Amino acid sequence: QVQLIESGGGLVQAGDSLRLSCAASGRTFSRYSVGWFRQAPGKERQFVAAISGTGSTTYQADSVKGRFTISRDNAKNTVFLQMNSLKPEDTAVYYCAADLRLTMALNNYIYWGQGTQVTVSS
């Protein structure tokens, strides 16, 4: 069982940066890959980025490549999403999720956090 808690969301202006955190419970957190997803109002939840358990492999959606970076600190059971050059279209609720497999498919993730709101004003 893995419990995930996101934090770090907020209201920022276009061009600003935010760092989201996903804190996990459990002694075997390093076995789990973690993905970040986001859901804007009226839209489907979409993949943002994912990282393997060791942190050696990462994936990013094309829409965030060059702006968002995913990383993890297994000693602190935490995964981060550094978001730079934020745009109004990045506005969404951001969720982290964990699974034993590294995947971009949200349906494959077993454990989910409650989400954190990110709002980017123009």
Phi, psi and chi 1 to 4 in degrees:
 res  aa     phi    psi   chi1   chi2   chi3   chi4
   1 GLN       -  131.7 -173.6   79.2    9.1      -
   2 VAL  -125.8  129.3  176.7      -      -      -
   3 GLN  -109.4  136.2  -67.4 -176.5  -31.0      -
   4 LEU  -122.8  136.7  -55.7  171.1      -      -
   5 ILE  -131.6  119.6  -59.7  175.7      -      -
   6 GLU   -89.6  151.6  -56.9   94.2  -23.6      -
   7 SER  -154.9  167.2   62.9      -      -      -
   8 GLY   105.0   -4.9      -      -      -      -
   9 GLY   -70.7  171.3      -      -      -      -
  10 GLY   168.9 -171.3      -      -      -      -
  11 LEU  -104.9  122.4  171.9   61.9      -      -
  12 VAL  -134.6  170.2  -62.6      -      -      -
  13 GLN   -96.3  158.9  -66.3 -174.9  -25.7      -
  14 ALA   -55.9  135.4      -      -      -      -
  15 GLY    95.3  -14.6      -      -      -      -
  16 ASP   -77.7  177.0  -74.5   -9.1      -      -
  17 SER  -124.5  153.9  -62.4      -      -      -
  18 LEU  -143.4  151.2  -84.0  177.1      -      -
  19 ARG  -122.0  117.7 -172.0  174.7   80.1  158.3
  20 LEU   -90.5  146.5  -55.6 -175.9      -      -
  21 SER  -122.0  146.5  -62.6      -      -      -
  22 CYS  -128.2  103.8  173.7      -      -      -
  23 ALA   -94.0  133.1      -      -      -      -
  24 ALA  -119.5  148.9      -      -      -      -
  25 SER   -93.4  165.9   63.7      -      -      -
  26 GLY   105.9  141.7      -      -      -      -
  27 ARG   -81.5  -15.7  -61.8  179.0 -178.7  178.0
  28 THR  -108.4   30.1   59.6      -      -      -
  29 PHE   -58.5  -33.5  178.6   62.3      -      -
  30 SER   -66.6  -13.2   61.1      -      -      -
  31 ARG   -78.6  -17.0  -64.5  177.1   54.8 -161.6
  32 TYR   -98.7  135.0  -71.7   85.7      -      -
  33 SER   -78.8  150.6  -63.9      -      -      -
  34 VAL  -129.2  135.4  173.7      -      -      -
  35 GLY  -119.3  151.2      -      -      -      -
  36 TRP  -109.4  135.3  -77.6   98.5      -      -
  37 PHE  -130.8  161.9  -64.1   82.0      -      -
  38 ARG  -141.4  152.8   65.6 -173.5 -178.8 -173.9
  39 GLN  -138.4  115.4 -172.2  165.6   18.7      -
  40 ALA   -87.9  158.5      -      -      -      -
  41 PRO   -55.7  129.3  -25.9   34.7      -      -
  42 GLY    76.1    6.3      -      -      -      -
  43 LYS  -121.5  162.9  -64.5 -172.2  176.9 -179.0
  44 GLU   -76.2  154.7  -66.3 -175.8   -8.4      -
  45 ARG   -68.8  136.2 -166.1  170.5  -61.8 -171.8
  46 GLN  -129.7  153.6   61.9  177.0 -159.5      -
  47 PHE   -69.7  140.9  170.5   76.7      -      -
  48 VAL  -117.0  -55.0  175.6      -      -      -
  49 ALA  -162.3  159.0      -      -      -      -
  50 ALA  -148.5  155.3      -      -      -      -
  51 ILE  -141.2  142.4 -171.9  166.5      -      -
  52 SER   -73.4  170.1   61.7      -      -      -
  53 GLY   -60.0  -38.0      -      -      -      -
  54 THR   -84.7  -14.1   61.9      -      -      -
  55 GLY    86.8    3.7      -      -      -      -
  56 SER   -79.5  -20.1   60.6      -      -      -
  57 THR  -127.4  133.5  -56.2      -      -      -
  58 THR  -134.4  152.7   62.2      -      -      -
  59 TYR  -128.2  147.0  -62.2  141.9      -      -
  60 GLN  -134.8  148.0  -69.3   86.4   31.7      -
  61 ALA   -69.2  150.1      -      -      -      -
  62 ASP   -57.9  -33.1  -71.7  -17.4      -      -
  63 SER   -68.0  -16.2   59.2      -      -      -
  64 VAL  -120.4   -1.8  -55.5      -      -      -
  65 LYS   -59.7  134.5  -81.1 -178.2  180.0  176.5
  66 GLY    86.0  -11.0      -      -      -      -
  67 ARG  -118.0  -37.7  -61.0 -171.3  -60.2  123.6
  68 PHE  -108.5  142.4  -69.0   11.8      -      -
  69 THR  -131.9  130.5  -57.6      -      -      -
  70 ILE  -103.0  140.0 -171.5  170.3      -      -
  71 SER  -150.9  171.2   62.0      -      -      -
  72 ARG  -148.4  154.5   67.7 -170.1  -63.8  158.1
  73 ASP  -127.4   96.8 -176.4  -16.7      -      -
  74 ASN   -68.5  -24.4  -76.4  -21.1      -      -
  75 ALA   -65.5  -26.1      -      -      -      -
  76 LYS  -108.1    6.4  -62.8 -177.9  178.4  179.0
  77 ASN    51.3   45.1  -84.8   15.1      -      -
  78 THR  -136.4  139.5  -56.5      -      -      -
  79 VAL  -115.5  141.7  171.6      -      -      -
  80 PHE  -117.8  151.7  -55.8   99.2      -      -
  81 LEU  -128.8  104.2 -176.2   67.7      -      -
  82 GLN   -85.1  121.5  178.3   66.9   42.7      -
  83 MET  -117.9  115.2  -54.6 -172.8  -64.6      -
  84 ASN  -113.6  163.1  -61.5  -31.2      -      -
  85 SER    49.2   49.6  -57.5      -      -      -
  86 LEU   -64.6  146.1  -77.6  161.9      -      -
  87 LYS  -121.1  156.6  -55.9  175.4 -178.8 -179.8
  88 PRO   -55.4  -31.8  -29.8   37.7      -      -
  89 GLU   -73.1   -5.3   50.6  -96.7   44.1      -
  90 ASP   -83.3   -6.5  -65.8  -41.5      -      -
  91 THR   -61.2  125.0  -64.8      -      -      -
  92 ALA  -178.7  170.8      -      -      -      -
  93 VAL   -88.3  128.0  177.1      -      -      -
  94 TYR  -103.6  130.9  -77.1   71.4      -      -
  95 TYR  -119.7  143.9  -59.9   88.4      -      -
  96 CYS  -108.2  153.5   63.8      -      -      -
  97 ALA  -145.6  153.2      -      -      -      -
  98 ALA  -130.6  144.7      -      -      -      -
  99 ASP  -156.3  159.8 -168.1   78.2      -      -
 100 LEU   -71.1  -21.4  -68.6  173.5      -      -
 101 ARG  -102.1  145.4  -60.5  160.4  -66.7  178.7
 102 LEU   -86.0  117.3  178.8   61.0      -      -
 103 THR  -152.6  156.3  174.6      -      -      -
 104 MET   -98.2   -2.3  -66.0 -177.3  -77.1      -
 105 ALA   -88.4  116.5      -      -      -      -
 106 LEU   -63.4  -30.9   67.5   91.2      -      -
 107 ASN   -67.3  -14.5  -70.4  -24.3      -      -
 108 ASN   -86.3  -10.8  -72.1  -18.5      -      -
 109 TYR   -86.2  132.1  -77.6   87.2      -      -
 110 ILE   -88.4  -44.9  -61.7  175.0      -      -
 111 TYR  -106.8  136.6  -55.8  108.0      -      -
 112 TRP  -133.2  146.8  -71.6   83.2      -      -
 113 GLY   -87.3 -178.8      -      -      -      -
 114 GLN   -88.3  -13.8  -66.4  -58.8  -53.4      -
 115 GLY    97.6  155.7      -      -      -      -
 116 THR  -137.4  136.2 -175.3      -      -      -
 117 GLN   -81.9  132.3  176.0   70.6   46.8      -
 118 VAL  -120.9  124.4  171.9      -      -      -
 119 THR  -125.2  124.8  -56.6      -      -      -
 120 VAL  -115.9  117.0 -175.7      -      -      -
 121 SER   -91.8  150.5   64.3      -      -      -
 122 SER   -89.1      -   58.0      -      -      -
